[in-house]
């Protein structure tokens, strides 16, 4: 191929190149190791001295010309690419905005904070305690000594005992005793927190879940006060009128003891356990049961959340599935 033809074709292809990649390919076709002009320069050795000098001079002039063209075109294409990139990065204030993705509190945390707020408005203080307990606070001080029949139901097969001593608390009632040890009545407290029970997991049960314990101690406290507090709490929590009833039951740390049911649709549903603080609990706390009266209650926060949000499987709260959690 004549040098003039090589020059003209290369120049046209350089001008036609629309991006740096295609320009690089044109460069390889003409000035690469096996490029057309490169092959001409390599073939000079086989020419006569006079022809080699003339052809070599012309070929080098064309190479210099094409290099300048390649340089010029490359700068132009880079500038166009930068301008296009700038347009992509630019903010178009007329375009609809994109809603940023924010995290939020877990539904159980939302329910706990809602319950805390309601009780705080009724004069209760929020108290916390350790999840790793000893037998005195978890059982004995709550009128559940080692030979008590209820100890078997709460302990054998249901309590996680630790190798180095202690156990994972089976209820937040243990914080009652801890609070009694450092505070004198009268007081109103709630104790939200996680508890642990060694039992089978299914749609209604988990080996760990959240409970809210309540304790009200004063000189003159009655079952009527208990009923009023619970009814007001459920009314505010579910944001509608809630009818409740009280049934006799048994808990070692209350006397008398009750199951509290609420009407849910057409049926009655058990919602929590409650009762008047047992005299032995006052004695174990170092108080004279003749001087004080009180009531206690315990409700599962998971159960409240399931009812409020119409969730039929407690395991969803602990699954970590963002498709579920993003709904709250």
Residue pairs with C-beta under 8 A, 6 or more apart in sequence:
1 36
1 40
3 37
3 40
3 55
3 58
3 59
3 62
6 30
6 36
6 37
6 40
6 62
7 62
7 65
7 66
10 26
10 29
10 30
10 36
10 37
10 66
10 69
11 66
11 69
13 26
13 29
13 30
14 23
14 26
14 66
14 69
14 70
14 73
15 73
17 23
17 26
17 73
17 77
18 77
19 77
19 81
20 74
20 77
20 78
20 81
23 70
23 73
23 74
23 77
26 70
27 35
27 70
28 35
29 35
29 36
30 36
30 37
30 38
30 66
31 37
31 38
31 63
31 66
31 67
31 70
32 38
37 59
37 62
37 63
37 66
40 55
40 59
41 56
41 59
41 60
41 63
44 52
44 55
44 56
44 59
45 52
47 55
104 328
105 113
106 317
106 325
106 328
107 305
107 309
107 317
107 325
107 328
108 210
108 301
108 302
108 305
108 317
110 328
111 301
111 304
111 305
111 308
112 192
112 210
112 212
112 301
114 237
115 190
115 192
115 212
115 233
115 237
115 301
115 304
116 126
116 190
116 192
118 233
118 236
118 237
119 126
119 190
119 214
119 233
120 126
121 236
122 188
122 229
122 232
122 233
123 188
124 188
124 189
124 190
124 214
124 216
125 187
125 188
125 189
125 190
126 189
126 190
126 191
126 192
127 175
127 179
127 189
127 190
127 191
128 175
128 191
128 192
128 193
129 169
129 172
129 174
129 175
129 178
129 179
129 191
129 193
130 169
131 168
131 169
131 193
131 194
131 195
131 196
132 162
132 166
132 167
132 168
132 169
133 166
133 167
133 168
133 169
133 174
134 165
134 166
134 167
135 167
136 177
137 174
137 177
137 178
138 167
138 169
138 170
138 171
138 174
139 145
139 146
139 151
139 154
139 155
140 146
140 284
141 174
141 177
141 281
141 284
141 285
142 173
142 174
142 176
142 177
142 252
142 253
142 281
142 284
143 252
143 253
143 278
143 280
143 281
143 284
144 150
144 151
144 154
144 252
144 253
145 151
148 252
150 251
150 252
154 170
154 171
155 170
157 198
158 170
158 197
158 198
158 199
159 167
159 168
159 170
159 197
159 198
160 167
160 168
160 196
160 197
160 198
161 167
162 168
168 195
168 196
169 195
169 196
170 195
170 196
170 197
171 195
171 211
171 213
171 298
172 191
172 192
172 193
172 195
172 211
172 212
172 213
172 298
173 191
173 213
173 253
173 296
173 298
175 191
175 193
175 213
176 191
176 213
176 215
176 253
176 281
176 285
176 296
177 281
177 284
177 285
179 187
179 189
179 191
179 215
180 285
180 286
180 287
181 285
181 286
185 217
185 218
185 287
185 292
185 294
186 217
186 218
186 219
186 292
187 215
187 216
187 217
188 214
188 215
188 216
188 217
189 214
189 215
190 212
190 213
190 214
190 215
191 212
191 213
191 214
191 215
192 210
192 211
192 212
192 213
192 301
193 210
193 211
194 208
194 209
194 210
194 211
195 208
195 209
195 210
195 211
196 207
196 208
197 207
197 208
198 207
199 205
199 207
201 207
201 315
202 315
203 312
203 313
203 314
203 315
204 314
205 314
206 302
206 314
206 315
206 317
206 318
208 318
209 300
209 301
209 302
209 314
210 300
210 301
210 302
211 298
211 299
211 300
211 301
212 298
212 299
212 300
212 301
213 296
213 297
213 298
214 229
214 296
214 297
214 298
215 277
215 294
215 295
215 296
216 225
216 226
216 229
216 294
216 295
216 296
217 277
217 292
217 293
217 294
218 292
218 293
218 294
219 291
219 292
219 293
220 293
221 276
221 293
221 294
221 295
222 293
223 246
223 256
223 258
223 276
223 295
225 295
226 258
226 274
226 276
226 295
226 297
227 244
227 246
230 244
230 260
230 272
230 274
230 297
231 242
231 244
234 242
234 244
234 262
234 271
235 241
235 242
237 304
237 308
238 307
238 308
242 262
242 263
243 262
243 263
244 260
244 261
244 262
244 263
244 271
245 260
245 261
245 262
245 263
245 268
246 258
246 259
246 260
246 261
246 274
247 258
247 259
247 260
247 261
248 256
248 257
248 258
248 259
249 257
249 258
249 259
249 273
249 275
250 257
251 257
251 273
251 275
252 278
253 275
253 277
253 278
253 281
253 296
254 274
254 275
254 276
254 277
254 278
254 295
254 296
255 275
255 276
255 278
255 279
256 275
256 276
257 273
257 274
257 275
258 273
258 274
258 275
259 270
259 272
259 273
259 274
260 270
260 271
260 272
260 273
260 274
260 297
261 268
261 269
261 270
261 271
262 268
262 269
262 271
263 269
264 307
269 307
271 299
271 303
272 297
272 298
272 299
272 300
273 297
273 298
274 295
274 296
274 297
274 298
275 295
275 296
275 297
276 293
276 294
276 295
277 292
277 293
277 294
277 295
277 296
279 289
280 289
282 288
282 289
282 292
283 289
302 314
302 317
305 311
305 317
306 312
306 314
309 328
311 317
316 324
